[in-house]
Amino acid sequence: MSALEIQKLPRSEKLKLMESLWADLSREEAELESPAWHADALRETAERRANGEEALLDWEQAKTELRRAK
């Protein structure tokens, strides 16, 4: 399926397609290895959180922040 064909799909079909892709990809989850930088990023975030430099946001707050950053 081409990108153009996907663009023409209704939103409900796009979501079904995305769910199918995710289900397929996640079946092989154990075979996937996170990149080294990911562990570093998680450790740095945990350190900032422990030092009071990183605040927790609920999902609604996080979406607002992400939209504002655009």
Order of alpha helices (4+ residues) and beta strands (2+ residues): alpha-alpha-alpha-alpha
